[in-house]
Amino acid sequence: LVVVGEAPGADEDRAGRPFVGRAGKLLDQLLLSVGFPRESVYICNVLKCRPPNNRNPLPDEVQCCSPFLKSQLETIAPRAVLAVGTFPAQTLLNTTEPISRLRGKVHTYEGTPLVPTYHPAALLRNPTWIRPVWEDLQRLRAVLDA
């Protein structure tokens, strides 16, 4: 399983690892709830460095970093991808559809099942989204168990 996020935040910049702050701890709990300890999952981001002032990635930044992400996915050859947040889902699915429309079903990225869901940081701001994320993780689990 590969989890793809958007970009490093301040905590990730300091630690040099993805998803280490509050959102990372929540992601760890969510993954573990469906049987994936962090050590068994490869976690990366679309952007490899933090955008200034933690702003949304610009299209040219996503375009510049996409070949690195593609190379990571080709090298790892995961059985499934979990795209957490708008930018990873849109980037990997080559669409402008909002995450609210993309989540809830299994897509494919170059032949690999891809499950888009809300970013853990969004769950910290919108706890009512925990249920839809749980449903997405169940969908992911079913794909990997098939």
KELOTI-396457 format. One record per residue: residue in three letters; x, y, z of N, C-alpha, C in turn. Coordinates in Angstrom, 1 decimal, decimal comma. Each point is the difference from the previous one (the first is absolute). Layout:
<atoms>
atom aa=ala&n.east=X&n.north=Y&n.up=Z&ca.east=X&ca.north=Y&ca.up=Z&c.east=X&c.north=Y&c.up=Z $
...
</atoms>
This chain:
<atoms>
atom aa=leu&n.east=0,8&n.north=-1,2&n.up=0,0&ca.east=-0,8&ca.north=1,2&ca.up=0,0&c.east=0,9&c.north=1,2&c.up=0,0 $
atom aa=val&n.east=-0,4&n.north=1,0&n.up=-0,9&ca.east=0,7&ca.north=1,3&ca.up=0,0&c.east=-1,1&c.north=1,0&c.up=0,3 $
atom aa=val&n.east=0,4&n.north=0,9&n.up=1,0&ca.east=-0,9&ca.north=1,2&ca.up=0,3&c.east=0,7&c.north=1,2&c.up=-0,6 $
atom aa=val&n.east=-0,8&n.north=0,8&n.up=-0,8&ca.east=0,5&ca.north=1,2&ca.up=-0,6&c.east=-0,7&c.north=1,2&c.up=0,6 $
atom aa=gly&n.east=0,8&n.north=0,9&n.up=0,6&ca.east=-0,5&ca.north=1,2&ca.up=0,5&c.east=0,3&c.north=1,2&c.up=-0,9 $
atom aa=glu&n.east=-0,2&n.north=1,2&n.up=0,4&ca.east=0,1&ca.north=1,2&ca.up=-0,8&c.east=1,5&c.north=0,5&c.up=0,0 $
atom aa=ala&n.east=0,4&n.north=0,5&n.up=1,2&ca.east=1,4&ca.north=0,6&ca.up=0,1&c.east=0,4&c.north=0,0&c.up=1,4 $
atom aa=pro&n.east=1,2&n.north=0,1&n.up=0,3&ca.east=0,5&ca.north=0,0&ca.up=1,4&c.east=-0,6&c.north=1,3&c.up=0,7 $
atom aa=gly&n.east=-0,3&n.north=-0,1&n.up=1,2&ca.east=-0,4&ca.north=1,1&ca.up=0,9&c.east=1,2&c.north=0,4&c.up=0,8 $
atom aa=ala&n.east=-0,2&n.north=0,9&n.up=0,9&ca.east=1,2&ca.north=0,5&ca.up=0,9&c.east=0,6&c.north=-1,1&c.up=0,8 $
atom aa=asp&n.east=-0,9&n.north=-0,9&n.up=0,6&ca.east=0,5&ca.north=-1,1&ca.up=0,8&c.east=0,8&c.north=-1,0&c.up=-0,9 $
atom aa=glu&n.east=-0,5&n.north=-0,2&n.up=-1,2&ca.east=0,7&ca.north=-1,0&ca.up=-0,9&c.east=1,3&c.north=0,6&c.up=-0,4 $
atom aa=asp&n.east=0,1&n.north=1,3&n.up=-0,3&ca.east=1,2&ca.north=0,7&ca.up=-0,4&c.east=1,1&c.north=-0,2&c.up=1,1 $
atom aa=arg&n.east=-0,4&n.north=0,2&n.up=1,2&ca.east=0,9&ca.north=-0,1&ca.up=1,1&c.east=0,5&c.north=-1,5&c.up=0,2 $
atom aa=ala&n.east=-0,9&n.north=-0,9&n.up=-0,1&ca.east=0,3&ca.north=-1,4&ca.up=0,2&c.east=0,6&c.north=-0,7&c.up=-1,2 $
atom aa=gly&n.east=-0,3&n.north=0,5&n.up=-1,2&ca.east=0,5&ca.north=-0,6&ca.up=-1,2&c.east=-0,7&c.north=-1,3&c.up=-0,3 $
atom aa=arg&n.east=-1,2&n.north=-0,1&n.up=0,5&ca.east=-0,9&ca.north=-1,2&ca.up=-0,3&c.east=-1,4&c.north=0,5&c.up=-0,2 $
atom aa=pro&n.east=-0,8&n.north=-0,7&n.up=-0,8&ca.east=-1,4&ca.north=0,4&ca.up=-0,3&c.east=-0,9&c.north=-0,4&c.up=1,2 $
atom aa=phe&n.east=-1,0&n.north=0,8&n.up=0,2&ca.east=-1,1&ca.north=-0,3&ca.up=0,9&c.east=0,5&c.north=-0,3&c.up=1,4 $
atom aa=val&n.east=0,6&n.north=1,0&n.up=0,7&ca.east=0,5&ca.north=-0,2&ca.up=1,3&c.east=-0,7&c.north=0,9&c.up=1,1 $
atom aa=gly&n.east=-0,8&n.north=0,9&n.up=-0,4&ca.east=-0,7&ca.north=0,9&ca.up=0,9&c.east=-1,3&c.north=-0,6&c.up=0,4 $
atom aa=arg&n.east=-0,9&n.north=0,8&n.up=0,4&ca.east=-1,3&ca.north=-0,4&ca.up=0,5&c.east=-0,8&c.north=-0,8&c.up=-1,1 $
atom aa=ala&n.east=0,1&n.north=0,5&n.up=-1,2&ca.east=-0,7&ca.north=-0,8&ca.up=-1,1&c.east=0,7&c.north=-1,3&c.up=-0,2 $
atom aa=gly&n.east=1,3&n.north=-0,1&n.up=0,1&ca.east=0,7&ca.north=-1,2&ca.up=-0,1&c.east=-0,3&c.north=-1,1&c.up=1,0 $
atom aa=lys&n.east=-0,2&n.north=0,5&n.up=1,3&ca.east=-0,4&ca.north=-0,9&ca.up=1,0&c.east=-1,4&c.north=-0,5&c.up=-0,3 $
atom aa=leu&n.east=-0,9&n.north=0,8&n.up=-0,5&ca.east=-1,4&ca.north=-0,4&ca.up=-0,3&c.east=0,1&c.north=-1,0&c.up=-1,2 $
atom aa=leu&n.east=0,8&n.north=0,3&n.up=-1,0&ca.east=0,2&ca.north=-1,0&ca.up=-1,1&c.east=0,5&c.north=-1,3&c.up=0,5 $
atom aa=asp&n.east=0,9&n.north=0,0&n.up=0,9&ca.east=0,5&ca.north=-1,3&ca.up=0,6&c.east=-1,1&c.north=-0,8&c.up=0,6 $
atom aa=gln&n.east=-0,9&n.north=0,7&n.up=0,8&ca.east=-1,1&ca.north=-0,7&ca.up=0,7&c.east=-1,0&c.north=-0,5&c.up=-1,1 $
atom aa=leu&n.east=-0,3&n.north=0,8&n.up=-1,0&ca.east=-0,9&ca.north=-0,4&ca.up=-1,0&c.east=0,5&c.north=-1,3&c.up=-0,7 $
atom aa=leu&n.east=1,3&n.north=0,1&n.up=-0,4&ca.east=0,5&ca.north=-1,2&ca.up=-0,7&c.east=0,1&c.north=-1,2&c.up=0,8 $
atom aa=leu&n.east=0,3&n.north=0,2&n.up=1,3&ca.east=0,1&ca.north=-1,2&ca.up=0,9&c.east=-1,4&c.north=-0,6&c.up=0,2 $
atom aa=ser&n.east=-1,0&n.north=0,9&n.up=0,0&ca.east=-1,4&ca.north=-0,5&ca.up=0,2&c.east=-0,4&c.north=-1,0&c.up=-1,1 $
atom aa=val&n.east=0,6&n.north=0,0&n.up=-1,1&ca.east=-0,3&ca.north=-0,9&ca.up=-1,1&c.east=1,2&c.north=-1,0&c.up=-0,2 $
atom aa=gly&n.east=0,9&n.north=-0,1&n.up=0,9&ca.east=1,0&ca.north=-1,0&ca.up=0,0&c.east=1,3&c.north=0,4&c.up=-0,6 $
atom aa=phe&n.east=0,3&n.north=1,3&n.up=-0,2&ca.east=1,3&ca.north=0,4&ca.up=-0,6&c.east=0,8&c.north=0,8&c.up=1,0 $
atom aa=pro&n.east=0,9&n.north=-0,6&n.up=0,7&ca.east=0,9&ca.north=0,8&ca.up=0,8&c.east=0,9&c.north=0,8&c.up=-0,9 $
atom aa=arg&n.east=0,4&n.north=1,2&n.up=0,5&ca.east=0,7&ca.north=1,0&ca.up=-0,8&c.east=1,3&c.north=-0,7&c.up=-0,6 $
atom aa=glu&n.east=0,6&n.north=-0,9&n.up=0,7&ca.east=1,2&ca.north=-0,6&ca.up=-0,5&c.east=-0,2&c.north=-0,9&c.up=-1,3 $
atom aa=ser&n.east=-1,3&n.north=-0,3&n.up=-0,2&ca.east=-0,3&ca.north=-0,9&ca.up=-1,2&c.east=-0,5&c.north=0,8&c.up=-1,2 $
atom aa=val&n.east=0,0&n.north=1,3&n.up=0,1&ca.east=-0,5&ca.north=0,9&ca.up=-1,0&c.east=1,1&c.north=1,0&c.up=-0,5 $
atom aa=tyr&n.east=0,1&n.north=0,2&n.up=-1,3&ca.east=0,9&ca.north=1,1&ca.up=-0,5&c.east=-0,9&c.north=1,3&c.up=-0,1 $
atom aa=ile&n.east=0,5&n.north=1,0&n.up=0,6&ca.east=-0,7&ca.north=1,3&ca.up=0,0&c.east=0,9&c.north=1,1&c.up=-0,6 $
atom aa=cys&n.east=-0,6&n.north=0,7&n.up=-1,0&ca.east=0,7&ca.north=1,0&ca.up=-0,7&c.east=-0,9&c.north=1,2&c.up=-0,3 $
atom aa=asn&n.east=0,5&n.north=1,0&n.up=-0,7&ca.east=-0,8&ca.north=1,1&ca.up=-0,4&c.east=0,2&c.north=0,4&c.up=-1,4 $
atom aa=val&n.east=-1,0&n.north=0,7&n.up=-0,6&ca.east=0,1&ca.north=0,4&ca.up=-1,4&c.east=1,2&c.north=1,0&c.up=0,0 $
atom aa=leu&n.east=-0,1&n.north=1,0&n.up=0,8&ca.east=1,2&ca.north=1,0&ca.up=0,0&c.east=1,0&c.north=-0,5&c.up=1,0 $
atom aa=lys&n.east=1,3&n.north=0,2&n.up=-0,3&ca.east=1,0&ca.north=-0,5&ca.up=0,8&c.east=0,6&c.north=1,0&c.up=1,0 $
atom aa=cys&n.east=-0,5&n.north=1,3&n.up=-0,1&ca.east=0,4&ca.north=1,0&ca.up=0,9&c.east=-1,3&c.north=0,9&c.up=0,3 $
atom aa=arg&n.east=0,1&n.north=0,6&n.up=1,1&ca.east=-1,1&ca.north=0,8&ca.up=0,5&c.east=-0,2&c.north=1,3&c.up=-0,8 $
atom aa=pro&n.east=-1,2&n.north=0,3&n.up=-0,5&ca.east=-0,3&ca.north=1,2&ca.up=-0,6&c.east=0,2&c.north=1,2&c.up=1,0 $
atom aa=pro&n.east=0,4&n.north=1,2&n.up=-0,5&ca.east=0,2&ca.north=1,1&ca.up=0,9&c.east=-1,4&c.north=0,3&c.up=0,7 $
atom aa=asn&n.east=0,1&n.north=0,3&n.up=1,3&ca.east=-1,1&ca.north=0,3&ca.up=0,8&c.east=-1,1&c.north=-1,1&c.up=0,0 $
atom aa=asn&n.east=0,4&n.north=-1,2&n.up=-0,3&ca.east=-0,9&ca.north=-1,1&ca.up=0,0&c.east=-1,2&c.north=0,1&c.up=-0,9 $
atom aa=arg&n.east=0,2&n.north=0,8&n.up=-1,1&ca.east=-1,1&ca.north=0,2&ca.up=-0,9&c.east=-0,2&c.north=-1,2&c.up=-0,9 $
atom aa=asn&n.east=-1,1&n.north=0,0&n.up=-0,7&ca.east=-0,3&ca.north=-1,1&ca.up=-0,9&c.east=1,1&c.north=-0,1&c.up=-1,1 $
atom aa=pro&n.east=0,3&n.north=-1,2&n.up=-0,4&ca.east=1,0&ca.north=-0,1&ca.up=-1,1&c.east=-0,5&c.north=0,7&c.up=-1,3 $
atom aa=leu&n.east=0,9&n.north=0,5&n.up=-0,7&ca.east=-0,3&ca.north=0,6&ca.up=-1,3&c.east=0,1&c.north=-1,0&c.up=-1,1 $
atom aa=pro&n.east=-0,7&n.north=0,2&n.up=-1,1&ca.east=0,0&ca.north=-1,1&ca.up=-1,0&c.east=1,4&c.north=-0,3&c.up=-0,5 $
atom aa=asp&n.east=0,9&n.north=1,0&n.up=-0,2&ca.east=1,3&ca.north=-0,3&ca.up=-0,5&c.east=0,8&c.north=-0,7&c.up=1,0 $
atom aa=glu&n.east=-0,2&n.north=0,1&n.up=1,3&ca.east=0,7&ca.north=-0,7&ca.up=1,1&c.east=-0,5&c.north=-1,5&c.up=-0,1 $
atom aa=val&n.east=-1,3&n.north=-0,2&n.up=-0,1&ca.east=-0,5&ca.north=-1,4&ca.up=-0,2&c.east=0,6&c.north=-0,6&c.up=-1,2 $
atom aa=gln&n.east=0,1&n.north=0,7&n.up=-1,1&ca.east=0,5&ca.north=-0,5&ca.up=-1,3&c.east=1,5&c.north=-0,4&c.up=0,2 $
atom aa=cys&n.east=0,7&n.north=0,8&n.up=0,7&ca.east=1,5&ca.north=-0,2&ca.up=0,2&c.east=0,2&c.north=-1,2&c.up=0,9 $
atom aa=cys&n.east=-0,8&n.north=-0,3&n.up=1,0&ca.east=0,2&ca.north=-1,0&ca.up=0,9&c.east=-0,7&c.north=-1,4&c.up=-0,4 $
atom aa=ser&n.east=-0,9&n.north=0,1&n.up=-0,9&ca.east=-0,7&ca.north=-1,2&ca.up=-0,4&c.east=0,9&c.north=-1,1&c.up=-0,6 $
atom aa=pro&n.east=1,0&n.north=0,3&n.up=-0,7&ca.east=0,9&ca.north=-1,1&ca.up=-0,5&c.east=0,6&c.north=-0,8&c.up=1,2 $
atom aa=phe&n.east=0,4&n.north=0,7&n.up=1,0&ca.east=0,6&ca.north=-0,7&ca.up=1,2&c.east=-1,1&c.north=-0,9&c.up=0,7 $
atom aa=leu&n.east=-1,2&n.north=0,5&n.up=0,1&ca.east=-1,0&ca.north=-0,8&ca.up=0,6&c.east=-0,3&c.north=-1,2&c.up=-0,9 $
atom aa=lys&n.east=-0,1&n.north=0,2&n.up=-1,3&ca.east=-0,2&ca.north=-1,1&ca.up=-0,9&c.east=1,1&c.north=-1,1&c.up=0,1 $
atom aa=ser&n.east=1,2&n.north=0,5&n.up=0,1&ca.east=1,2&ca.north=-0,9&ca.up=0,1&c.east=-0,1&c.north=-0,8&c.up=1,3 $
atom aa=gln&n.east=-0,4&n.north=0,7&n.up=1,1&ca.east=-0,2&ca.north=-0,7&ca.up=1,3&c.east=-1,0&c.north=-1,2&c.up=-0,2 $
atom aa=leu&n.east=-1,1&n.north=0,4&n.up=-0,6&ca.east=-1,1&ca.north=-1,0&ca.up=-0,1&c.east=0,4&c.north=-1,2&c.up=-0,9 $
atom aa=glu&n.east=0,7&n.north=0,3&n.up=-1,1&ca.east=0,5&ca.north=-1,0&ca.up=-0,9&c.east=1,0&c.north=-0,9&c.up=0,7 $
atom aa=thr&n.east=0,9&n.north=0,5&n.up=0,8&ca.east=1,0&ca.north=-0,7&ca.up=0,8&c.east=-0,7&c.north=-0,9&c.up=1,0 $
atom aa=ile&n.east=-0,9&n.north=0,5&n.up=0,7&ca.east=-0,7&ca.north=-0,7&ca.up=1,1&c.east=-1,0&c.north=-1,1&c.up=-0,5 $
atom aa=ala&n.east=-0,6&n.north=0,4&n.up=-1,1&ca.east=-1,1&ca.north=-0,9&ca.up=-0,6&c.east=-1,0&c.north=-0,4&c.up=1,1 $
atom aa=pro&n.east=-0,7&n.north=0,9&n.up=0,6&ca.east=-0,9&ca.north=-0,4&ca.up=1,1&c.east=-1,2&c.north=-0,7&c.up=-0,5 $
atom aa=arg&n.east=-0,6&n.north=-0,8&n.up=0,9&ca.east=-1,3&ca.north=-0,7&ca.up=-0,4&c.east=-1,1&c.north=1,0&c.up=0,0 $
atom aa=ala&n.east=0,1&n.north=1,1&n.up=0,8&ca.east=-1,0&ca.north=1,1&ca.up=0,0&c.east=0,6&c.north=1,3&c.up=0,4 $
atom aa=val&n.east=-0,7&n.north=1,1&n.up=-0,3&ca.east=0,5&ca.north=1,3&ca.up=0,4&c.east=-1,2&c.north=0,7&c.up=0,7 $
atom aa=leu&n.east=0,3&n.north=0,6&n.up=1,1&ca.east=-1,0&ca.north=0,9&ca.up=0,7&c.east=0,5&c.north=1,4&c.up=-0,2 $
atom aa=ala&n.east=-0,9&n.north=0,8&n.up=-0,7&ca.east=0,3&ca.north=1,4&ca.up=-0,2&c.east=-0,7&c.north=0,8&c.up=1,0 $
atom aa=val&n.east=0,7&n.north=0,7&n.up=0,9&ca.east=-0,6&ca.north=0,7&ca.up=1,1&c.east=0,0&c.north=1,5&c.up=-0,4 $
atom aa=gly&n.east=-1,2&n.north=0,5&n.up=-0,3&ca.east=-0,1&ca.north=1,4&ca.up=-0,3&c.east=-0,2&c.north=0,3&c.up=-1,5 $
atom aa=thr&n.east=-0,4&n.north=1,2&n.up=-0,3&ca.east=-0,3&ca.north=0,5&ca.up=-1,3&c.east=1,2&c.north=-0,2&c.up=-1,0 $
atom aa=phe&n.east=1,1&n.north=0,6&n.up=0,3&ca.east=1,1&ca.north=0,1&ca.up=-0,9&c.east=0,6&c.north=-1,4&c.up=-0,4 $
atom aa=pro&n.east=0,2&n.north=-0,9&n.up=0,9&ca.east=0,4&ca.north=-1,3&ca.up=-0,4&c.east=-1,0&c.north=-0,8&c.up=-0,9 $
atom aa=ala&n.east=-1,3&n.north=0,1&n.up=0,4&ca.east=-1,0&ca.north=-0,6&ca.up=-0,8&c.east=-0,1&c.north=0,6&c.up=-1,4 $
atom aa=gln&n.east=-0,1&n.north=1,3&n.up=-0,1&ca.east=0,0&ca.north=0,6&ca.up=-1,3&c.east=1,2&c.north=-0,2&c.up=-0,8 $
atom aa=thr&n.east=1,2&n.north=0,0&n.up=0,6&ca.east=1,2&ca.north=-0,2&ca.up=-0,7&c.east=0,1&c.north=-1,4&c.up=-0,6 $
atom aa=leu&n.east=-0,3&n.north=-1,0&n.up=0,8&ca.east=0,1&ca.north=-1,4&ca.up=-0,4&c.east=-1,1&c.north=-0,4&c.up=-1,0 $
atom aa=leu&n.east=-1,1&n.north=0,6&n.up=0,2&ca.east=-1,2&ca.north=-0,3&ca.up=-0,9&c.east=-0,1&c.north=0,9&c.up=-1,2 $
atom aa=asn&n.east=0,9&n.north=1,0&n.up=-0,1&ca.east=0,0&ca.north=0,9&ca.up=-1,1&c.east=-1,4&c.north=0,7&c.up=-0,2 $
atom aa=thr&n.east=-0,5&n.north=0,6&n.up=1,1&ca.east=-1,3&ca.north=0,6&ca.up=-0,1&c.east=0,0&c.north=1,2&c.up=0,9 $
atom aa=thr&n.east=-1,1&n.north=0,8&n.up=-0,2&ca.east=-0,2&ca.north=1,2&ca.up=0,8&c.east=-1,2&c.north=-0,2&c.up=0,9 $
atom aa=glu&n.east=-0,6&n.north=-1,2&n.up=0,0&ca.east=-1,1&ca.north=-0,3&ca.up=0,9&c.east=0,3&c.north=0,2&c.up=1,4 $
atom aa=pro&n.east=-0,9&n.north=0,5&n.up=0,8&ca.east=0,3&ca.north=0,2&ca.up=1,5&c.east=0,1&c.north=-1,3&c.up=0,7 $
atom aa=ile&n.east=0,7&n.north=-0,1&n.up=1,1&ca.east=0,1&ca.north=-1,2&ca.up=0,8&c.east=-1,3&c.north=-0,5&c.up=0,4 $
atom aa=ser&n.east=-0,9&n.north=0,9&n.up=0,3&ca.east=-1,4&ca.north=-0,5&ca.up=0,4&c.east=-0,7&c.north=-0,8&c.up=-1,0 $
atom aa=arg&n.east=0,4&n.north=0,2&n.up=-1,3&ca.east=-0,6&ca.north=-0,9&ca.up=-1,1&c.east=0,8&c.north=-1,2&c.up=-0,3 $
atom aa=leu&n.east=1,3&n.north=0,1&n.up=0,3&ca.east=0,9&ca.north=-1,1&ca.up=-0,4&c.east=0,0&c.north=-1,1&c.up=1,1 $
atom aa=arg&n.east=-0,2&n.north=0,4&n.up=1,2&ca.east=0,0&ca.north=-1,1&ca.up=1,1&c.east=-1,3&c.north=-0,8&c.up=-0,1 $
atom aa=gly&n.east=0,0&n.north=-1,1&n.up=0,7&ca.east=-1,2&ca.north=-0,8&ca.up=0,0&c.east=0,1&c.north=-1,1&c.up=-1,1 $
atom aa=lys&n.east=1,0&n.north=-0,1&n.up=-0,8&ca.east=0,1&ca.north=-1,1&ca.up=-0,9&c.east=1,5&c.north=-0,3&c.up=-0,3 $
atom aa=val&n.east=0,2&n.north=-1,1&n.up=-0,6&ca.east=1,4&ca.north=-0,4&ca.up=-0,4&c.east=0,3&c.north=0,4&c.up=-1,4 $
atom aa=his&n.east=1,1&n.north=0,7&n.up=-0,2&ca.east=0,4&ca.north=0,4&ca.up=-1,3&c.east=1,3&c.north=-0,8&c.up=-0,3 $
atom aa=thr&n.east=0,6&n.north=0,3&n.up=-1,2&ca.east=1,3&ca.north=-0,7&ca.up=-0,3&c.east=1,0&c.north=1,0&c.up=-0,4 $
atom aa=tyr&n.east=1,2&n.north=-0,2&n.up=0,4&ca.east=1,2&ca.north=0,8&ca.up=-0,4&c.east=0,9&c.north=-1,0&c.up=-0,7 $
atom aa=glu&n.east=0,1&n.north=0,1&n.up=-1,3&ca.east=0,9&ca.north=-0,8&ca.up=-0,8&c.east=-0,2&c.north=-1,5&c.up=0,4 $
atom aa=gly&n.east=-1,2&n.north=-0,4&n.up=0,1&ca.east=-0,3&ca.north=-1,4&ca.up=0,3&c.east=-0,1&c.north=-0,4&c.up=1,4 $
atom aa=thr&n.east=0,4&n.north=0,9&n.up=0,9&ca.east=0,0&ca.north=-0,2&ca.up=1,4&c.east=-1,3&c.north=0,6&c.up=0,7 $
atom aa=pro&n.east=-0,7&n.north=-0,8&n.up=0,8&ca.east=-1,1&ca.north=0,6&ca.up=0,7&c.east=0,4&c.north=1,2&c.up=0,8 $
atom aa=leu&n.east=-0,8&n.north=1,1&n.up=-0,1&ca.east=0,2&ca.north=1,2&ca.up=0,8&c.east=-1,2&c.north=0,4&c.up=0,7 $
atom aa=val&n.east=0,1&n.north=0,2&n.up=1,3&ca.east=-1,2&ca.north=0,5&ca.up=0,8&c.east=0,3&c.north=1,4&c.up=0,5 $
atom aa=pro&n.east=-0,7&n.north=1,0&n.up=-0,5&ca.east=0,1&ca.north=1,3&ca.up=0,5&c.east=-0,8&c.north=0,3&c.up=1,3 $
atom aa=thr&n.east=0,5&n.north=0,8&n.up=0,9&ca.east=-0,8&ca.north=0,3&ca.up=1,2&c.east=0,5&c.north=1,4&c.up=0,5 $
atom aa=tyr&n.east=-0,7&n.north=0,5&n.up=1,0&ca.east=0,4&ca.north=1,3&ca.up=0,6&c.east=1,3&c.north=-0,1&c.up=0,7 $
atom aa=his&n.east=0,7&n.north=1,1&n.up=0,0&ca.east=1,3&ca.north=0,1&ca.up=0,7&c.east=-0,2&c.north=-0,1&c.up=1,5 $
atom aa=pro&n.east=0,8&n.north=-0,6&n.up=0,8&ca.east=-0,1&ca.north=0,0&ca.up=1,5&c.east=-0,1&c.north=1,4&c.up=0,6 $
atom aa=ala&n.east=0,7&n.north=0,9&n.up=-0,6&ca.east=-0,1&ca.north=1,4&ca.up=0,6&c.east=-1,4&c.north=0,5&c.up=-0,2 $
atom aa=ala&n.east=-0,7&n.north=-0,3&n.up=-1,1&ca.east=-1,4&ca.north=0,4&ca.up=-0,2&c.east=-0,9&c.north=-0,6&c.up=1,1 $
atom aa=leu&n.east=0,3&n.north=-1,2&n.up=0,4&ca.east=-0,8&ca.north=-0,7&ca.up=1,0&c.east=0,2&c.north=0,7&c.up=1,4 $
atom aa=leu&n.east=1,1&n.north=0,5&n.up=0,2&ca.east=0,3&ca.north=0,8&ca.up=1,3&c.east=-0,9&c.north=1,2&c.up=0,0 $
atom aa=arg&n.east=-0,3&n.north=0,6&n.up=-1,1&ca.east=-0,9&ca.north=1,2&ca.up=-0,1&c.east=-1,4&c.north=-0,4&c.up=-0,2 $
atom aa=asn&n.east=-0,3&n.north=-1,2&n.up=-0,6&ca.east=-1,4&ca.north=-0,4&ca.up=-0,3&c.east=-0,2&c.north=-1,4&c.up=0,5 $
atom aa=pro&n.east=-0,2&n.north=-0,2&n.up=1,3&ca.east=-0,1&ca.north=-1,4&ca.up=0,5&c.east=-1,1&c.north=-0,8&c.up=-0,6 $
atom aa=thr&n.east=-1,0&n.north=0,6&n.up=-0,6&ca.east=-1,1&ca.north=-0,7&ca.up=-0,6&c.east=0,4&c.north=-0,8&c.up=-1,2 $
atom aa=trp&n.east=1,2&n.north=0,3&n.up=-0,5&ca.east=0,6&ca.north=-0,7&ca.up=-1,2&c.east=0,6&c.north=-1,3&c.up=0,4 $
atom aa=ile&n.east=0,2&n.north=-0,3&n.up=1,3&ca.east=0,6&ca.north=-1,2&ca.up=0,4&c.east=-0,7&c.north=-1,2&c.up=-0,5 $
atom aa=arg&n.east=-1,3&n.north=0,0&n.up=0,0&ca.east=-0,9&ca.north=-1,1&ca.up=-0,5&c.east=0,3&c.north=-0,3&c.up=-1,4 $
atom aa=pro&n.east=-0,1&n.north=1,0&n.up=-0,9&ca.east=0,4&ca.north=-0,3&ca.up=-1,4&c.east=1,4&c.north=-0,5&c.up=-0,2 $
atom aa=val&n.east=0,9&n.north=0,5&n.up=0,7&ca.east=1,4&ca.north=-0,5&ca.up=-0,1&c.east=0,0&c.north=-1,5&c.up=0,5 $
atom aa=trp&n.east=-0,6&n.north=-0,3&n.up=1,0&ca.east=-0,1&ca.north=-1,4&ca.up=0,5&c.east=-0,6&c.north=-0,9&c.up=-1,1 $
atom aa=glu&n.east=-1,0&n.north=0,5&n.up=-0,7&ca.east=-0,6&ca.north=-0,8&ca.up=-1,1&c.east=1,0&c.north=-0,1&c.up=-1,2 $
atom aa=asp&n.east=0,8&n.north=1,0&n.up=-0,2&ca.east=1,0&ca.north=-0,1&ca.up=-1,1&c.east=1,1&c.north=-1,0&c.up=0,4 $
atom aa=leu&n.east=0,4&n.north=0,0&n.up=1,3&ca.east=1,0&ca.north=-1,0&ca.up=0,4&c.east=-0,5&c.north=-1,4&c.up=0,0 $
atom aa=gln&n.east=-1,3&n.north=-0,2&n.up=0,2&ca.east=-0,6&ca.north=-1,3&ca.up=-0,1&c.east=0,0&c.north=-0,4&c.up=-1,5 $
atom aa=arg&n.east=-0,2&n.north=0,9&n.up=-0,9&ca.east=0,1&ca.north=-0,3&ca.up=-1,4&c.east=1,4&c.north=-0,4&c.up=-0,4 $
atom aa=leu&n.east=1,0&n.north=0,8&n.up=0,6&ca.east=1,4&ca.north=-0,4&ca.up=-0,3&c.east=0,3&c.north=-1,3&c.up=0,5 $
atom aa=arg&n.east=-0,4&n.north=-0,4&n.up=1,2&ca.east=0,2&ca.north=-1,3&ca.up=0,6&c.east=-0,5&c.north=-1,1&c.up=-0,9 $
atom aa=ala&n.east=-1,3&n.north=0,2&n.up=-0,5&ca.east=-0,6&ca.north=-1,0&ca.up=-0,8&c.east=0,8&c.north=-0,2&c.up=-1,3 $
atom aa=val&n.east=0,5&n.north=1,1&n.up=-0,6&ca.east=0,9&ca.north=-0,1&ca.up=-1,2&c.east=1,2&c.north=-0,9&c.up=0,3 $
atom aa=leu&n.east=0,6&n.north=0,3&n.up=1,1&ca.east=1,2&ca.north=-0,7&ca.up=0,4&c.east=-0,2&c.north=-1,5&c.up=0,4 $
atom aa=asp&n.east=-1,2&n.north=-0,2&n.up=0,5&ca.east=-0,4&ca.north=-1,4&ca.up=0,4&c.east=-0,4&c.north=-0,8&c.up=-1,1 $
atom aa=ala&n.east=-0,4&n.north=0,6&n.up=-1,2&ca.east=-0,5&ca.north=-0,8&ca.up=-1,1&c.east=1,0&c.north=-0,8&c.up=-0,7 $
</atoms>
